[in-house]
């Protein structure tokens, strides 16, 4: 176990090292730099800039350094927790992203829990009532759940919330609570804002997990020990939940690895549409404006989220299913 | 990967035909199995119709997709009436609201303008080859036929959705072709030669999979210069989507090829002096082909959704090019959708296309293994 963890952690560091190089190269790829848009802005503000002014700005931002030097500057700071400064916001990157990152993780995690809470009962129901109308309905919903683009679902739910529920949408809390001190009322308002992003982020994954759950349970239900359990005279509920579901659930844990990228991508796009203060909107802005240190740091952290999530999924699988050896 | 259920219910006909399974060629069995999943067949038919409509976009759409009509901003979808025993529409007119100084589009119910077929209109070229000015249907001026309403600049959404489909629906096919080429070459090399090459390829794939998909797409798309010509941008966006997507296919092909590599017929072919290339081309790829097609078909919806999401975020196709994602960008605000719900019609097109591809791919997957 300890051996496995050490090996995985080491492997993780190596992966992250390569991820950082590729990510950095990608972000350095577009021609020009943040300085170009900054210069344009300064020109619009106050006429001409002299060559020496441009030169001093270039030195200050370090845009003409060779890529490996920029990379070294960033990575040597990053391991010490200093991720450089955002050009756009004139603030340290760390300061900008910690809060957002925390919220991203919370959203992705709550969506995963939500997807499980919905897909397990739905999958079990569909498997135990095979070829009935509810089963067909669940199957149909799965197909639609996978087919609807997340941003479209977000838009539709926002319209639904505004017109039918008369709820204020977008952002974390309603306007009147933005500057209010924390209170139960504000907390409730926050929770009522959360359901749209969680549904949007988890829709596709829920559909997929329901499918996996249904298929696995159908396989397990054909096994002989289920027949034995029934022959013993156990109640059907006990047979299903205690004997069958337990053995059908570990592929669901395995599926976390497949679902995580979708959850992280969903979190990014849902936050942009719903205007949530997570990494999504900031990342897109940083990429468009070539705010490179901000962009690379966020790409790194989203990758870390994915890699750590996969590790947790593996550990969880070993815990749920003792037959799995961590080797 | 967990096993995924077959959606096709076992039909009664299957039992009857089971006896001749050993006697007919495999491809016939595949066709038979595919036909059994009616939803997949339906999905396939709808897709074929969609592709035909999209290819003939300019012929079918009554209006020019680019034409700005200041008088028809956010015009409602035309109401179709059968008042004259023949489908017709009422004319819409922009009227200045003198109190608020805003233009509103009102419908004038006094006259019915019948919808005529094969009318002359603006000229266009289908696929850039056949020039014509005949449109499938149209109405007499001053009425204007807006099936699905107009956008903020009075452009016909019906025409734009059809035109946008040319990009959105072809991106899936072109992107997946790139995925197939990349994935099968790398997967075959990896599985066939093993050793160092295999190790290197597998680590590369793991590395690519350590990036979350959307952020990686975003970073790649942001690297494209914004002032590229439309066709070039289309190509690069597709490439971006494919570059991230090929890893799954490569893994599947590798697994297959590794199994065939240790088969006796491969050893026989090697002993008979067959070159590696010949063995790969005649023994490996044809065997893996059905799997490649299925994995590719399963990847198409992802590519379509990817293009839509990128364009929606302003990093994919850019106006004046139209794709479904570009069109949905106009419907970003909740207020806009609430006032003009027809702005969401491109979204319905996306859902329909992706849904049908998923259904089709599902049936194909079942059909590939007809003995199961």
Contacts between the chains, C-beta under 8 A, distances in Angstrom:
chain1	res1	chain2	res2	distance
A	15	B	206	7.1
A	15	B	207	6.4
A	15	B	210	5.2
A	16	B	210	7.9
A	18	B	207	5.3
A	19	B	207	6.8
A	19	B	210	5.5
A	19	B	211	6.6
A	22	B	207	7.1
A	22	B	211	7.9
A	23	B	211	7.5
A	23	B	219	6.9
A	26	B	219	4.8
A	26	B	220	6.4
A	26	B	223	6.1
A	27	B	219	6.2
A	27	B	222	8.0
A	27	B	223	7.7
A	29	B	223	4.0
A	30	B	222	6.5
A	30	B	223	4.7
A	30	B	224	7.5
A	30	B	225	6.9
A	31	B	225	6.4
A	131	B	9	6.1
A	139	B	7	6.3
A	143	B	355	5.9
A	143	B	358	5.9
A	143	B	359	6.8
A	144	B	351	7.2
A	144	B	355	6.7
A	146	B	301	7.4
A	146	B	354	7.6
A	146	B	358	6.1
A	147	B	301	7.0
A	147	B	350	8.0
A	147	B	351	5.0
A	147	B	354	4.1
A	147	B	355	4.1
A	147	B	358	6.1
A	148	B	351	5.4
A	149	B	305	5.4
A	149	B	308	5.4
A	149	B	309	6.2
A	149	B	312	7.6
A	149	B	347	7.2
A	149	B	350	5.9
A	149	B	351	7.7
A	149	B	354	7.9
A	150	B	309	7.5
A	151	B	309	6.4
A	151	B	312	5.4
A	151	B	328	7.4
A	152	B	328	6.9
A	152	B	344	7.5
A	152	B	347	4.4
A	152	B	350	7.0
A	152	B	351	7.4
A	155	B	331	6.7
A	155	B	332	7.6
A	155	B	334	7.1
A	155	B	337	6.1
A	155	B	344	7.2
A	155	B	347	7.7
A	156	B	344	7.6
A	158	B	334	4.8
A	159	B	334	5.8
A	159	B	337	5.2
A	159	B	338	5.8
A	159	B	341	8.0
A	162	B	334	6.0
A	162	B	338	6.8
A	163	B	338	6.5
A	169	B	334	6.7
A	170	B	334	7.4
A	211	B	4	6.2
A	211	B	5	6.7
A	212	B	2	4.6
A	212	B	4	7.1
A	214	B	5	6.0
A	215	B	2	6.6
A	215	B	3	5.4
A	215	B	4	5.6
A	215	B	5	4.1
A	216	B	2	6.1
A	216	B	3	7.4
A	218	B	5	6.6
A	219	B	3	6.8
A	251	B	2	3.8
A	252	B	2	8.0
A	254	B	2	6.7
A	255	B	2	6.3
A	258	B	1	7.5
A	260	B	212	7.9
A	261	B	209	7.8
A	261	B	212	5.2
A	261	B	213	5.0
A	262	B	213	7.6
A	264	B	212	4.1
A	264	B	214	7.3
A	264	B	215	7.5
A	265	B	212	5.8
A	265	B	213	5.1
A	265	B	214	3.3
A	265	B	215	7.3
A	268	B	212	7.7
A	268	B	214	5.2
A	268	B	215	6.3
A	268	B	218	7.8
A	269	B	214	6.3
A	269	B	309	5.9
A	269	B	313	7.2
A	272	B	313	6.5
A	273	B	332	7.4
A	283	B	215	6.3
A	283	B	218	6.7
A	284	B	218	6.3
A	284	B	313	5.8
A	284	B	314	7.9
A	284	B	315	7.2
A	287	B	218	5.6
A	287	B	219	6.1
A	287	B	222	3.8
A	287	B	315	7.3
A	288	B	222	6.2
A	288	B	314	7.4
A	288	B	315	7.2
A	295	B	219	7.2
A	298	B	215	7.5
A	299	B	211	7.4
A	299	B	215	5.5
A	299	B	216	7.8
A	299	B	219	6.1
A	302	B	211	7.9
A	302	B	212	4.8
A	302	B	215	5.0
A	303	B	210	5.5
A	303	B	211	5.6
A	303	B	212	6.6
A	305	B	212	7.3
A	306	B	210	6.3
A	306	B	211	7.5
A	306	B	212	5.2
A	307	B	210	5.6
